[in-house]
């Protein structure tokens, strides 16, 4: 291949550059959303399922990566924009980690007859509830998603440009 032929190839790639960038970013964002969901509890194989009657381990946080993110690139000026998002109110705590504290709950007591935990708002007693754990480590789902995005974006761009240069 001579220089003239190579220049023609490069001009064809340049003419399709917007399409190449659009498709690469779309694929990279989809992969990032999947990476964030995969890193979000509950994770497969942990044996930890939902705790009945609580907002814990239900899979809602995992599902929200797909519903809250925008994987279709939007053009803003000369930029393509996609969004990785999770709008659950506690998403940042799971991602970044958080402190746990113990606190006093008035009216909560252990019934001496039944041995069961009971609540009576008029009772003059209460107990301290909480956990021995002082800090819950973050899952860093967003960091994992960013890494996946960068890897896929570069791979997709390389593949598409190489394909068009042939």
DSSP file (Angstrom, degrees, kcal/mol; ACC not computed):
  #  RESIDUE AA STRUCTURE BP1 BP2  ACC     N-H-->O    O-->H-N    N-H-->O    O-->H-N    TCO  KAPPA ALPHA  PHI   PSI    X-CA   Y-CA   Z-CA
    1    1 A X              0   0    0      0, 0.0     2,-0.1     0, 0.0     0, 0.0   0.000 360.0 360.0 360.0 132.8    0.0    0.0    0.0
    2    2 A X     >  -     0   0    0      1,-0.1     4,-2.0     4,-0.0     5,-0.2  -0.391 360.0 -98.5 -93.2 175.3    1.4    3.4   -0.9
    3    3 A X  H  > S+     0   0    0      1,-0.2     4,-2.3     2,-0.2     5,-0.2   0.868 120.7  55.5 -61.3 -40.1    1.0    6.7    0.9
    4    4 A X  H  > S+     0   0    0      1,-0.2     4,-1.7     2,-0.2    -1,-0.2   0.900 108.4  47.8 -62.5 -42.2   -1.8    7.9   -1.3
    5    5 A X  H  > S+     0   0    0      2,-0.2     4,-2.0     1,-0.2    -1,-0.2   0.895 110.6  51.8 -67.0 -39.8   -3.9    4.8   -0.5
    6    6 A X  H  X S+     0   0    0     -4,-2.0     4,-2.4     1,-0.2    -2,-0.2   0.905 107.7  52.4 -63.3 -41.3   -3.2    5.1    3.2
    7    7 A X  H  X S+     0   0    0     -4,-2.3     4,-2.0     1,-0.2    -1,-0.2   0.882 107.7  52.0 -62.2 -38.4   -4.4    8.7    3.1
    8    8 A X  H  X S+     0   0    0     -4,-1.7     4,-1.9     2,-0.2    -1,-0.2   0.904 109.3  50.0 -64.1 -41.4   -7.6    7.7    1.4
    9    9 A X  H  X S+     0   0    0     -4,-2.0     4,-2.3     1,-0.2    -2,-0.2   0.931 110.1  49.9 -61.5 -45.9   -8.2    5.1    4.1
   10   10 A X  H  X S+     0   0    0     -4,-2.4     4,-2.5     1,-0.2    -1,-0.2   0.861 108.0  53.5 -63.7 -35.9   -7.6    7.7    6.8
   11   11 A X  H  X S+     0   0    0     -4,-2.0     4,-2.1     2,-0.2    -1,-0.2   0.884 108.3  50.3 -65.9 -38.2  -10.1   10.1    5.2
   12   12 A X  H  X S+     0   0    0     -4,-1.9     4,-1.4     2,-0.2    -2,-0.2   0.911 111.4  48.3 -65.5 -41.5  -12.8    7.4    5.2
   13   13 A X  H  < S+     0   0    0     -4,-2.3     3,-0.3     1,-0.2     4,-0.3   0.921 110.8  51.2 -63.3 -43.0  -12.2    6.7    8.8
   14   14 A X  H >< S+     0   0    0     -4,-2.5     3,-1.1     1,-0.2     4,-0.3   0.883 106.1  54.8 -62.5 -38.6  -12.3   10.4    9.6
   15   15 A X  H 3< S+     0   0    0     -4,-2.1     3,-0.3     1,-0.3    -1,-0.2   0.835 115.5  39.1 -64.2 -32.1  -15.6   10.7    7.7
   16   16 A X  T 3X S+     0   0    0     -4,-1.4     4,-2.4    -3,-0.3     3,-0.3   0.280  84.3 108.8 -98.4   9.5  -17.1    8.0    9.9
   17   17 A X  H <> S+     0   0    0     -3,-1.1     4,-2.8    -4,-0.3     5,-0.2   0.864  74.4  54.0 -59.2 -40.5  -15.4    9.1   13.1
   18   18 A X  H  > S+     0   0    0     -4,-0.3     4,-2.4    -3,-0.3    -1,-0.2   0.915 111.2  46.0 -61.7 -42.6  -18.6   10.4   14.8
   19   19 A X  H  > S+     0   0    0     -3,-0.3     4,-2.5     2,-0.2     5,-0.2   0.907 112.4  51.1 -65.3 -42.1  -20.3    7.0   14.2
   20   20 A X  H  X S+     0   0    0     -4,-2.4     4,-2.3     1,-0.2    -2,-0.2   0.934 112.8  45.2 -61.0 -47.2  -17.3    5.1   15.5
   21   21 A X  H  X S+     0   0    0     -4,-2.8     4,-2.5     2,-0.2     5,-0.2   0.906 112.4  52.1 -64.1 -42.4  -17.1    7.3   18.7
   22   22 A X  H  X S+     0   0    0     -4,-2.4     4,-2.3    -5,-0.2    51,-0.2   0.949 113.3  42.7 -58.9 -52.2  -20.9    7.0   19.3
   23   23 A X  H  X S+     0   0    0     -4,-2.5     4,-2.4     1,-0.2     5,-0.2   0.893 114.1  51.0 -64.9 -41.1  -20.9    3.2   19.0
   24   24 A X  H  X S+     0   0    0     -4,-2.3     4,-2.3    -5,-0.2    -1,-0.2   0.918 112.0  46.6 -64.1 -43.0  -17.8    2.7   21.1
   25   25 A X  H  X S+     0   0    0     -4,-2.5     4,-2.5     2,-0.2     5,-0.2   0.896 110.7  52.8 -67.8 -38.8  -19.1    4.9   23.9
   26   26 A X  H  X S+     0   0    0     -4,-2.3     4,-2.1    -5,-0.2    -2,-0.2   0.939 112.5  44.3 -60.9 -47.1  -22.5    3.2   23.8
   27   27 A X  H  X S+     0   0    0     -4,-2.4     4,-2.1     1,-0.2    -2,-0.2   0.896 113.6  51.0 -64.4 -40.6  -20.8   -0.3   24.2
   28   28 A X  H  X S+     0   0    0     -4,-2.3     4,-2.1    -5,-0.2    -1,-0.2   0.895 110.1  49.1 -65.5 -39.9  -18.4    1.0   26.9
   29   29 A X  H  X S+     0   0    0     -4,-2.5     4,-2.5     2,-0.2    -1,-0.2   0.903 109.3  52.0 -68.0 -40.3  -21.3    2.5   28.9
   30   30 A X  H  X S+     0   0    0     -4,-2.1     4,-2.1     1,-0.2    -1,-0.2   0.914 111.0  48.2 -60.0 -41.8  -23.3   -0.7   28.7
   31   31 A X  H  X S+     0   0    0     -4,-2.1     4,-2.5     2,-0.2    -1,-0.2   0.881 110.1  52.3 -66.2 -37.9  -20.2   -2.6   30.0
   32   32 A X  H  X S+     0   0    0     -4,-2.1     4,-2.5     2,-0.2    -2,-0.2   0.912 108.6  50.0 -64.5 -42.9  -19.8   -0.1   32.8
   33   33 A X  H  X S+     0   0    0     -4,-2.5     4,-2.4     1,-0.2    -2,-0.2   0.920 112.3  48.0 -61.0 -43.6  -23.4   -0.5   33.9
   34   34 A X  H  X S+     0   0    0     -4,-2.1     4,-2.6     2,-0.2    -2,-0.2   0.898 110.8  50.9 -64.3 -40.6  -23.0   -4.3   33.9
   35   35 A X  H  X S+     0   0    0     -4,-2.5     4,-1.5     2,-0.2    -2,-0.2   0.900 110.8  48.9 -64.5 -40.5  -19.7   -4.0   35.9
   36   36 A X  H  < S+     0   0    0     -4,-2.5     4,-0.5     2,-0.2    -2,-0.2   0.924 112.9  47.5 -64.5 -44.0  -21.4   -1.8   38.5
   37   37 A X  H >< S+     0   0    0     -4,-2.4     3,-1.1     1,-0.2    -2,-0.2   0.904 110.0  52.7 -63.9 -41.2  -24.3   -4.2   38.8
   38   38 A X  H 3< S+     0   0    0     -4,-2.6    -1,-0.2     1,-0.2    -2,-0.2   0.823 110.4  48.1 -63.8 -30.7  -22.0   -7.2   39.1
   39   39 A X  T 3< S+     0   0    0     -4,-1.5     2,-0.4    -5,-0.2    -1,-0.2   0.487  94.7  96.3 -87.4  -3.4  -20.1   -5.4   41.9
   40   40 A X  S <  S-     0   0    0     -3,-1.1    22,-0.0    -4,-0.5     2,-0.0  -0.725  80.8 -82.7 -93.1 132.8  -23.3   -4.6   43.8
   41   41 A X  S    S+     0   0    0     -2,-0.4    21,-0.3     1,-0.1    18,-0.1  -0.372 104.7  59.4 -66.6 154.2  -24.6   -6.8   46.6
   42   42 A X  S    S-     0   0    0      6,-0.2     2,-0.3    15,-0.1    -2,-0.1   0.505  79.3-169.3 -75.7 137.7  -26.2   -9.2   46.7
   43   43 A X    >   -     0   0    0     -4,-0.1     3,-1.5     1,-0.1     5,-0.4  -0.697  28.9 -97.2 -95.8 146.5  -23.6  -11.0   44.7
   44   44 A X  T 3  S+     0   0    0     -2,-0.3    -1,-0.1     1,-0.2    -3,-0.0  -0.299 106.0  21.8 -60.7 140.6  -24.1  -14.5   43.2
   45   45 A X  T 3  S+     0   0    0      1,-0.0    -1,-0.2    -3,-0.0    -2,-0.0   0.467  89.4 106.2  84.9   1.2  -22.7  -17.3   45.3
   46   46 A X  S <  S-     0   0    0     -3,-1.5    -2,-0.1     2,-0.2     3,-0.1   0.697  77.0-136.2 -85.6 -17.4  -22.6  -15.4   48.6
   47   47 A X        +     0   0    0     -4,-0.3     2,-0.7     1,-0.2    -3,-0.1   0.604  63.4 128.2  73.7  10.0  -25.6  -17.4   50.0
   48   48 A X        +     0   0    0     -5,-0.4    -1,-0.2     3,-0.0    -6,-0.2  -0.885  32.2 169.6-104.9 113.6  -27.0  -14.1   51.3
   49   49 A X        -     0   0    0     -2,-0.7     9,-0.1     1,-0.2    10,-0.1  -0.330  43.0 -50.6-108.0-168.6  -30.5  -13.5   50.3
   50   50 A X        -     0   0    0     -2,-0.1     2,-0.7     8,-0.1    -1,-0.2  -0.352  45.4-131.4 -68.4 144.3  -33.2  -11.0   51.3
   51   51 A X    >   -     0   0    0      5,-1.4     3,-1.8    -3,-0.1     5,-0.4  -0.881  36.5-113.0 -93.8 115.6  -33.9  -10.4   54.9
   52   52 A X  T 3  S+     0   0    0     -2,-0.7     3,-0.1     1,-0.3    -1,-0.0  -0.175  95.3  12.4 -55.7 132.5  -37.7  -10.6   55.2
   53   53 A X  T 3  S+     0   0    0      1,-0.3    -1,-0.3     3,-0.0     2,-0.3   0.549 110.2  95.0  80.9   7.9  -39.4   -7.3   56.1
   54   54 A X  S <  S-     0   0    0     -3,-1.8    -1,-0.3     2,-0.2    -3,-0.0  -0.757  79.6-122.7-123.8 172.6  -36.3   -5.2   55.6
   55   55 A X  S    S+     0   0    0     -2,-0.3     2,-0.4    -3,-0.1     3,-0.3   0.010  77.2 114.9 -98.4  25.6  -34.8   -3.1   52.8
   56   56 A X  S    S-     0   0    0     -5,-0.4    -5,-1.4     1,-0.2    -2,-0.2  -0.829  79.7  -8.3-107.7 134.6  -31.7   -5.2   52.9
   57   57 A X  S    S+     0   0    0     -2,-0.4    -1,-0.2    -7,-0.2   -15,-0.1   0.821  82.5 132.9  58.9  38.0  -30.3   -7.5   50.2
   58   58 A X  S    S-     0   0    0     -3,-0.3    -8,-0.1    -8,-0.1    -1,-0.1   0.651  71.8-118.3 -91.4 -16.8  -33.4   -7.3   48.0
   59   59 A X  S  > S+     0   0    0    -18,-0.1     4,-2.2   -10,-0.1     5,-0.2   0.397  81.7 119.0  92.5  -2.6  -31.5   -6.7   44.7
   60   60 A X  H  > S+     0   0    0      1,-0.2     4,-1.8     2,-0.2    28,-0.1   0.910  73.3  52.0 -62.8 -42.4  -33.1   -3.3   44.2
   61   61 A X  H  > S+     0   0    0      1,-0.2     4,-0.6     2,-0.2    -1,-0.2   0.915 110.6  48.5 -60.9 -43.3  -29.8   -1.5   44.3
   62   62 A X  H >> S+     0   0    0    -21,-0.3     3,-0.9     1,-0.2     4,-0.5   0.909 110.9  50.7 -62.3 -43.8  -28.4   -3.8   41.7
   63   63 A X  H >X S+     0   0    0     -4,-2.2     4,-1.5     1,-0.2     3,-0.6   0.804  99.4  66.0 -66.7 -30.0  -31.5   -3.3   39.4
   64   64 A X  H 3X S+     0   0    0     -4,-1.8     4,-2.4     1,-0.2     5,-0.3   0.711  85.8  69.6 -70.6 -19.5  -31.3    0.5   39.6
   65   65 A X  H <X S+     0   0    0     -3,-0.9     4,-1.2    -4,-0.6    20,-0.4   0.937 106.0  41.0 -60.0 -43.2  -27.9    0.7   37.7
   66   66 A X  H << S+     0   0    0     -3,-0.6    -2,-0.2    -4,-0.5    -1,-0.2   0.911 119.3  42.9 -72.2 -42.8  -29.8   -0.4   34.6
   67   67 A X  H  < S+     0   0    0     -4,-1.5    -2,-0.2     1,-0.2    -1,-0.2   0.799 119.3  41.5 -76.9 -27.7  -32.9    1.7   35.0
   68   68 A X  H  < S+     0   0    0     -4,-2.4    -1,-0.2    17,-0.3     2,-0.2   0.652  97.7  85.6 -95.7 -16.6  -31.2    4.9   36.2
   69   69 A X     <  -     0   0    0     -4,-1.2     2,-0.6    -5,-0.3    15,-0.2  -0.529  67.5-141.4 -85.5 152.7  -28.2    5.0   33.8
   70   70 A X  E     +A   83   0A   0     13,-2.2    13,-2.3    -2,-0.2    -3,-0.1  -0.929  24.4 170.4-114.7 106.5  -28.4    6.5   30.3
   71   71 A X  E     +     0   0A   0     -2,-0.6     2,-0.7    11,-0.2   -42,-0.2   0.614  53.4  91.6 -92.4 -13.7  -26.3    4.3   27.9
   72   72 A X  E    S-     0   0A   0    -43,-0.1     9,-0.1    11,-0.1    11,-0.1  -0.738  84.6-122.2 -82.9 115.6  -27.5    6.0   24.7
   73   73 A X  E     -     0   0A   0     -2,-0.7     2,-0.4   -51,-0.2     9,-0.2  -0.304  23.2-155.7 -61.8 137.1  -24.9    8.8   24.0
   74   74 A X  E     -A   81   0A   0      7,-2.3     7,-2.9     2,-0.0     2,-0.6  -0.906  16.7-124.2-110.3 142.3  -26.3   12.3   23.7
   75   75 A X  E     +A   80   0A   0     -2,-0.4     2,-0.5     5,-0.2     5,-0.2  -0.777  29.2 175.8 -91.6 122.7  -24.5   15.0   21.8
   76   76 A X  E >   -A   79   0A   0      3,-3.0     3,-1.6    -2,-0.6     2,-0.5  -0.916  67.8 -54.3-124.3 100.8  -23.7   18.1   23.7
   77   77 A X  T 3  S-     0   0    0     -2,-0.5    -2,-0.0     1,-0.3     0, 0.0  -0.560 122.5 -19.9  67.2-118.6  -21.6   20.4   21.6
   78   78 A X  T 3  S+     0   0    0     -2,-0.5     2,-0.4    -3,-0.1    -1,-0.3   0.078 123.0  90.0-107.5  22.2  -18.7   18.3   20.4
   79   79 A X  E <   -A   76   0A   0     -3,-1.6    -3,-3.0     2,-0.0     2,-0.5  -0.910  65.7-140.6-121.0 146.7  -19.0   15.7   23.2
   80   80 A X  E     -A   75   0A   0     -2,-0.4     2,-0.5    -5,-0.2    -5,-0.2  -0.907  26.8-161.1 -98.1 131.7  -21.0   12.5   23.5
   81   81 A X  E     +A   74   0A   0     -7,-2.9    -7,-2.3    -2,-0.5     2,-0.3  -0.961  17.1 169.6-122.6 128.9  -22.4   12.1   27.0
   82   82 A X  E     -     0   0A   0     -2,-0.5     2,-0.4    -9,-0.2   -11,-0.2  -0.874  23.1-136.6-124.7 163.6  -23.6    9.0   28.7
   83   83 A X  E     -A   70   0A   0    -13,-2.3   -13,-2.2    -2,-0.3     2,-0.6  -0.981  10.3-162.7-131.6 128.0  -24.6    8.6   32.4
   84   84 A X        +     0   0    0     -2,-0.4     2,-0.3   -15,-0.2   -15,-0.1  -0.943  37.3 157.1-100.9 117.0  -23.8    5.9   34.9
   85   85 A X        -     0   0    0     -2,-0.6   -17,-0.3   -20,-0.4     2,-0.3  -0.977  36.8-171.9-145.9 154.1  -26.2    6.4   37.8
   86   86 A X        -     0   0    0     -2,-0.3   -21,-0.1   -18,-0.2     5,-0.1  -0.876   8.4-170.4-144.4 111.5  -28.0    4.8   40.7
   87   87 A X        +     0   0    0     -2,-0.3     2,-0.1   -23,-0.3   -26,-0.0   0.326  42.6 125.4 -90.7   7.8  -30.7    6.9   42.3
   88   88 A X    >   -     0   0    0      1,-0.1     3,-1.7   -27,-0.1     4,-0.4  -0.477  68.0-126.0 -65.3 138.7  -31.3    4.7   45.3
   89   89 A X  T 3  S+     0   0    0      1,-0.3     3,-0.2    -2,-0.1     4,-0.2   0.750 106.9  43.5 -62.2 -25.1  -30.9    6.8   48.4
   90   90 A X  T >> S+     0   0    0      1,-0.2     4,-1.8     2,-0.1     3,-0.5   0.347  81.2 103.5-102.2   6.5  -28.4    4.5   50.0
   91   91 A X  H <> S+     0   0    0     -3,-1.7     4,-2.4     1,-0.2     5,-0.2   0.882  79.6  52.7 -57.7 -41.3  -26.3    3.8   46.9
   92   92 A X  H 3> S+     0   0    0     -4,-0.4     4,-2.8    -3,-0.2     5,-0.3   0.842 106.6  53.6 -66.7 -31.4  -23.5    6.1   48.0
   93   93 A X  H <> S+     0   0    0     -3,-0.5     4,-2.0     2,-0.2    -1,-0.2   0.902 111.7  44.0 -69.1 -40.2  -23.2    4.4   51.4
   94   94 A X  H  < S+     0   0    0     -4,-1.8    45,-2.6     2,-0.2    46,-0.3   0.891 118.2  45.9 -70.0 -38.5  -22.8    0.9   49.8
   95   95 A X  H  < S+     0   0    0     -4,-2.4    45,-2.2    43,-0.2    -2,-0.2   0.944 126.7  25.4 -68.3 -48.8  -20.4    2.3   47.2
   96   96 A X  H  < S-     0   0    0     -4,-2.8    42,-0.6     1,-0.2    -3,-0.2   0.664 108.1-116.6 -93.9 -18.9  -18.2    4.4   49.6
   97   97 A X  E  <  -B  137   0B   0     -4,-2.0     2,-0.3    -5,-0.3    40,-0.2  -0.192  29.0-140.5  95.3 164.0  -18.7    2.6   52.9
   98   98 A X  E     -B  136   0B   0     38,-2.0    38,-3.3    -2,-0.1     2,-0.2  -0.995  12.9-104.4-160.4 158.5  -20.2    4.0   56.0
   99   99 A X  E     -B  135   0B   0     -2,-0.3     2,-0.4    36,-0.2    36,-0.3  -0.506  27.6-148.4 -82.3 155.3  -20.0    4.1   59.8
  100  100 A X        -     0   0    0     34,-2.4     2,-0.3    -2,-0.2    30,-0.0  -0.950  16.6-172.5-120.2 144.5  -22.4    2.1   62.0
  101  101 A X        -     0   0    0     -2,-0.4     2,-0.3     2,-0.0    32,-0.1  -0.947  21.9-122.7-136.8 160.8  -23.4    3.3   65.4
  102  102 A X        -     0   0    0     -2,-0.3     2,-0.3    28,-0.2    28,-0.2  -0.740  32.7-177.6 -96.9 148.9  -25.4    2.1   68.4
  103  103 A X  E     -C  129   0C   0     26,-2.8    26,-3.2    -2,-0.3     2,-0.4  -0.990  28.1-108.7-149.0 156.7  -28.4    4.0   69.6
  104  104 A X  E     -C  128   0C   0     -2,-0.3     2,-0.6    24,-0.3    24,-0.2  -0.688  23.9-162.4 -87.3 132.4  -31.0    3.9   72.4
  105  105 A X  E >   -C  127   0C   0     22,-2.8     3,-1.4    -2,-0.4    22,-1.4  -0.928  14.5-143.0-116.8 106.1  -34.5    3.0   71.4
  106  106 A X  E 3  S+C  126   0C   0     -2,-0.6    20,-0.3     1,-0.2     3,-0.1  -0.420  84.3  22.8 -67.1 140.8  -37.1    4.0   74.1
  107  107 A X  T 3  S+     0   0    0     18,-3.8    13,-2.8     1,-0.3     2,-0.5   0.315  92.3 116.9  88.6  -8.9  -39.9    1.5   74.6
  108  108 A X  E <   +D  119   0D   0     -3,-1.4     2,-0.3    11,-0.2    -1,-0.3  -0.815  38.1 147.8 -94.5 128.4  -38.0   -1.5   73.1
  109  109 A X  E     -D  118   0D   0      9,-2.8     9,-3.5    -2,-0.5     2,-0.6  -0.972  50.7-105.7-153.5 164.7  -37.4   -4.2   75.7
  110  110 A X  E     -D  117   0D   0     -2,-0.3     2,-0.3     7,-0.2     7,-0.2  -0.884  39.6-125.6 -97.0 119.1  -37.1   -8.0   76.1
  111  111 A X     >  -     0   0    0      5,-3.0     4,-2.8    -2,-0.6     5,-0.2  -0.490  13.0-148.2 -65.9 120.9  -40.2   -9.4   77.7
  112  112 A X  T  4 S+     0   0    0     -2,-0.3    -1,-0.2     1,-0.2    -2,-0.0   0.776  93.7  48.3 -65.5 -25.2  -39.0  -11.4   80.7
  113  113 A X  T  4 S+     0   0    0      1,-0.1    -1,-0.2     3,-0.1    -2,-0.0   0.925 126.4  22.4 -80.2 -46.4  -41.9  -13.9   80.4
  114  114 A X  T  4 S-     0   0    0      2,-0.2    -2,-0.2     0, 0.0     3,-0.1   0.702  91.3-133.8 -95.5 -20.8  -41.6  -14.8   76.7
  115  115 A X     <  +     0   0    0     -4,-2.8     2,-0.2     1,-0.3    -3,-0.1   0.567  62.4 132.2  77.2   7.7  -38.0  -13.8   76.1
  116  116 A X        -     0   0    0     -5,-0.2    -5,-3.0     1,-0.1     2,-0.5  -0.606  65.5-108.2 -94.7 153.6  -39.1  -12.0   72.9
  117  117 A X  E     +D  110   0D   0     -7,-0.2     2,-0.3    -2,-0.2    -7,-0.2  -0.672  46.8 177.8 -78.1 126.6  -38.2   -8.5   71.8
  118  118 A X  E     -D  109   0D   0     -9,-3.5    -9,-2.8    -2,-0.5     2,-0.4  -0.892  22.9-141.3-132.1 160.9  -41.2   -6.2   72.2
  119  119 A X  E     +D  108   0D   0     -2,-0.3     2,-0.4   -11,-0.2   -11,-0.2  -0.988  21.0 166.7-127.2 127.2  -42.0   -2.5   71.7
  120  120 A X    >   -     0   0    0    -13,-2.8     3,-2.0    -2,-0.4     5,-0.2  -0.903  21.3-158.3-137.3 106.9  -44.3   -0.4   73.9
  121  121 A X  T 3  S+     0   0    0     -2,-0.4   -13,-0.1     1,-0.3    -1,-0.1   0.744  94.4  52.5 -60.2 -22.2  -44.1    3.3   73.3
  122  122 A X  T 3  S+     0   0    0    -15,-0.1    -1,-0.3    -3,-0.1   -15,-0.1   0.543  84.6 112.9 -90.0  -5.8  -45.4    4.0   76.8
  123  123 A X    <   -     0   0    0     -3,-2.0   -16,-0.1     1,-0.1   -15,-0.1  -0.325  66.5-138.9 -66.6 147.7  -42.9    1.8   78.5
  124  124 A X  S    S+     0   0    0    -18,-0.1     2,-0.2   -17,-0.1    -1,-0.1   0.139  79.6  73.1 -92.4  18.8  -40.3    3.5   80.8
  125  125 A X        +     0   0    0     -5,-0.2   -18,-3.8     2,-0.0     2,-0.3  -0.674  51.2 166.1-123.3 177.0  -37.5    1.3   79.5
  126  126 A X  E     -C  106   0C   0    -20,-0.3     2,-0.3   -19,-0.2   -20,-0.2  -0.951  21.0-130.7-176.8 170.8  -35.5    0.9   76.3
  127  127 A X  E     -C  105   0C   0    -22,-1.4   -22,-2.8    -2,-0.3     2,-0.5  -0.936  22.3-110.4-135.9 161.2  -32.4   -0.8   75.0
  128  128 A X  E     -C  104   0C   0     -2,-0.3     2,-0.3   -24,-0.2   -24,-0.3  -0.793  39.0-174.0 -89.6 127.0  -29.3    0.1   73.1
  129  129 A X  E     +C  103   0C   0    -26,-3.2   -26,-2.8    -2,-0.5     2,-0.3  -0.818  28.3  90.1-118.7 161.4  -29.4   -1.5   69.6
  130  130 A X        -     0   0    0     -2,-0.3     2,-0.3   -28,-0.2   -28,-0.2  -0.995  63.8 -71.9 152.9-149.8  -26.7   -1.5   66.9
  131  131 A X        -     0   0    0     -2,-0.3   -31,-0.1     2,-0.2    -2,-0.0  -0.946  21.3-125.6-142.3 158.0  -23.9   -3.6   65.8
  132  132 A X  S    S+     0   0    0     -2,-0.3     2,-0.4   -31,-0.0    -1,-0.1   0.733  88.9  94.7 -74.9 -21.9  -20.4   -4.5   66.9
  133  133 A X        -     0   0    0      1,-0.2    -2,-0.2   -32,-0.1     3,-0.1  -0.568  54.3-173.5 -72.6 126.3  -19.2   -3.4   63.5
  134  134 A X  S    S+     0   0    0     -2,-0.4   -34,-2.4     1,-0.3     2,-0.4   0.737  70.2  23.9 -90.9 -26.0  -18.0    0.2   63.5
  135  135 A X  E     -B   99   0B   0    -36,-0.3     2,-0.6   -38,-0.0    -1,-0.3  -0.993  62.4-150.7-146.0 133.9  -17.5    0.6   59.8
  136  136 A X  E     -B   98   0B   0    -38,-3.3   -38,-2.0    -2,-0.4     2,-0.0  -0.919  29.5-126.1-103.5 121.3  -18.8   -1.2   56.7
  137  137 A X  E     -B   97   0B   0     -2,-0.6   -40,-0.3   -40,-0.2     2,-0.1  -0.316  25.9-112.1 -66.2 147.2  -16.4   -1.2   53.8
  138  138 A X        -     0   0    0    -42,-0.6   -43,-0.2     1,-0.1   -42,-0.2  -0.365   6.7-140.9 -75.6 158.9  -17.5    0.1   50.5
  139  139 A X        -     0   0    0    -45,-2.6   -44,-0.2    -2,-0.1   -43,-0.1   0.609  26.6-144.1 -93.1 -16.3  -18.0   -2.0   47.4
  140  140 A X     >  +     0   0    0    -45,-2.2     4,-1.8   -46,-0.3     5,-0.2   0.886  36.8 162.0  53.4  47.1  -16.6    0.7   45.1
  141  141 A X  H  >  +     0   0    0      1,-0.2     4,-2.2     2,-0.2     5,-0.1   0.878  69.7  54.0 -62.6 -39.7  -19.0   -0.2   42.3
  142  142 A X  H  > S+     0   0    0      1,-0.2     4,-2.6     2,-0.2    -1,-0.2   0.905 106.6  51.0 -66.0 -41.4  -18.4    3.1   40.5
  143  143 A X  H  > S+     0   0    0      1,-0.2     4,-2.1     2,-0.2    -1,-0.2   0.913 111.3  48.3 -61.2 -41.9  -14.6    2.6   40.4
  144  144 A X  H  X S+     0   0    0     -4,-1.8     4,-2.1     1,-0.2    -1,-0.2   0.880 111.7  50.2 -65.5 -37.4  -15.1   -0.8   38.9
  145  145 A X  H  X S+     0   0    0     -4,-2.2     4,-2.5     2,-0.2    -2,-0.2   0.901 108.9  51.3 -67.6 -41.1  -17.5    0.5   36.4
  146  146 A X  H  X S+     0   0    0     -4,-2.6     4,-2.5     2,-0.2    -2,-0.2   0.909 109.9  50.0 -61.9 -41.7  -15.1    3.4   35.4
  147  147 A X  H  X S+     0   0    0     -4,-2.1     4,-2.3     1,-0.2    -1,-0.2   0.929 111.6  47.6 -63.0 -45.1  -12.3    0.9   34.8
  148  148 A X  H  X S+     0   0    0     -4,-2.1     4,-2.6     1,-0.2     5,-0.3   0.902 110.9  53.0 -62.0 -41.1  -14.5   -1.4   32.7
  149  149 A X  H  X S+     0   0    0     -4,-2.5     4,-2.8     1,-0.2     5,-0.2   0.940 110.1  46.6 -59.5 -49.2  -15.6    1.7   30.7
  150  150 A X  H  X S+     0   0    0     -4,-2.5     4,-2.0     1,-0.2     5,-0.2   0.908 113.9  47.7 -62.6 -43.0  -12.1    2.8   29.9
  151  151 A X  H  X S+     0   0    0     -4,-2.3     4,-2.1    -5,-0.2    -1,-0.2   0.939 115.9  43.2 -63.9 -46.9  -11.0   -0.7   28.9
  152  152 A X  H  X S+     0   0    0     -4,-2.6     4,-3.2     2,-0.2     5,-0.3   0.898 111.2  54.8 -68.5 -40.3  -13.9   -1.3   26.6
  153  153 A X  H  X S+     0   0    0     -4,-2.8     4,-2.5    -5,-0.3     5,-0.2   0.944 111.4  43.9 -59.6 -48.4  -13.8    2.1   25.1
  154  154 A X  H  X S+     0   0    0     -4,-2.0     4,-2.4    -5,-0.2    -1,-0.2   0.915 115.8  48.1 -63.4 -42.7  -10.2    1.8   24.1
  155  155 A X  H  X S+     0   0    0     -4,-2.1     4,-2.7    -5,-0.2     5,-0.2   0.928 112.7  48.0 -63.1 -45.4  -10.7   -1.8   22.8
  156  156 A X  H  X S+     0   0    0     -4,-3.2     4,-2.5     2,-0.2     5,-0.2   0.911 112.7  48.2 -63.6 -42.9  -13.9   -0.8   20.8
  157  157 A X  H  X S+     0   0    0     -4,-2.5     4,-2.5    -5,-0.3     5,-0.3   0.936 112.8  48.3 -63.3 -45.7  -12.1    2.2   19.2
  158  158 A X  H  X S+     0   0    0     -4,-2.4     4,-2.5    -5,-0.2     5,-0.2   0.936 113.6  46.9 -59.5 -47.8   -9.1    0.1   18.3
  159  159 A X  H  X S+     0   0    0     -4,-2.7     4,-2.4     1,-0.2    -1,-0.2   0.925 114.1  46.6 -61.5 -45.4  -11.2   -2.7   16.7
  160  160 A X  H  X S+     0   0    0     -4,-2.5     4,-2.0    -5,-0.2    -1,-0.2   0.903 113.6  47.1 -67.7 -41.0  -13.4   -0.3   14.8
  161  161 A X  H  X S+     0   0    0     -4,-2.5     4,-1.4    -5,-0.2    -1,-0.2   0.923 113.2  49.0 -66.9 -42.7  -10.5    1.8   13.4
  162  162 A X  H  X S+     0   0    0     -4,-2.5     4,-0.6    -5,-0.3    -2,-0.2   0.900 110.3  52.0 -62.0 -39.8   -8.6   -1.3   12.4
  163  163 A X  H >< S+     0   0    0     -4,-2.4     3,-0.7     1,-0.2    -1,-0.2   0.898 111.0  46.8 -63.0 -40.1  -11.6   -2.8   10.7
  164  164 A X  H 3< S+     0   0    0     -4,-2.0    -1,-0.2     1,-0.2    -2,-0.2   0.712 105.6  59.8 -77.4 -19.9  -12.1    0.4    8.7
  165  165 A X  H 3<        0   0    0     -4,-1.4    -1,-0.2     1,-0.2    -2,-0.2   0.607 360.0 360.0 -81.8 -10.8   -8.5    0.6    7.7
  166  166 A X    <<        0   0    0     -3,-0.7    -1,-0.2    -4,-0.6    -2,-0.1   0.473 360.0 360.0 -80.6 360.0   -8.6   -2.8    6.0
